[in-house]
Amino acid sequence: MKERKIEDRLKREVEKKGGLCLKLISTSMAGVPDRLVLLPSGKAVFVELKAPGKKLRPLQCKRKKQFESLGFKVYVIDSFEGVEKFIQEVEV
């Protein structure tokens, strides 16, 4: 399965819940997560998408830790099951 299919599913599921799933493109900082998810509850989280079984690159690990040290949650999703788990977790 390709990362793009997982990304499309994430976007669809977030929008079903009334949220936004914004693609992040940073020209000033490499390694930022793929998506910023904005939820109706006023919650904002970052999501890095991967093809099944793929791991974060070292710079992505660094950015994940950096964002988390600022108090942001960064999810890594590599499957449709991961999308479902994410939706259940952030819906609370």
N, C-alpha and C positions, 0 to 999 in steps of 0.2 A: 504494500500500500504506500502511496506517496504522501508526503507531508501536506501537500496542497488539499487533499481530500479531508484530512483531519482538520485543517484550518477552515475549510468551508463548513464542515459540520459544527465546529465551535461557533463560528459567526452566526449560523442559523439558529442554534440553540440559545445563544445569548440574546439574540433579537426576539425570539419567542417569549422570553422572560421580560421583555421591555427594556433591555439594556443595549448598549452600543459596544461593538468590538472593532476598535480602530487599529488599522495597520500602522505600525511605527516605522518611520524611516528617518534615521538621524544622520545628518551629514557632518555633525560635529563630534560624534562619539560612536565608535564601533562597539559591537557586542551587545547592544541593547535588545531586550526581548522583542519578539515579533508583533505582539498585540498589547494594546491597553484596553482593558475591559472596564466599562463604566456601568454600574448597576443602579437600578432605580432607588435603592436604599441610600445612595450617596457614597457607596463604596467604590474604590478604584483598585484594580489589581493588574499585574502584568502577567503575560503568558508567553512562554517560549515554546514553539512547536517543533517537533522532531519527527522524522520518519521512524517507524517502529524499530526499536533496538538501538537507535543512534543516541550518542551521548553529547552533552554540552562540550563545546570547545573550551580551552582554558580561559580565553577572554570572556566567553559567555558566563562561565563559572564566577569569574571576578565581578562582572556586572551584577549577577544575581546576588552575590554576597553584599556588594555595595548598595544596591537598592534595598535589600532586606535590613541592612544596618541603619537605613533611613526610616525604617518602619513600614515599608511596602512589602506586600506578599508577592512572590514570584513563583508561578506554577510552571512546571514542565510537563507537557502533554505529548504522548507519542502513540495514541490509539483512540478509537471511538469510545472504548470503555473509560479511558482517561477523561474524555470530554464529559461523559455522563457523571463521573465521580466529581469533576470540577463543578458542574452545574449544581449538583446536590450540595456540595460543600459551601458554595458561595451564596446559595439561596437562603441560608439560615438568617 
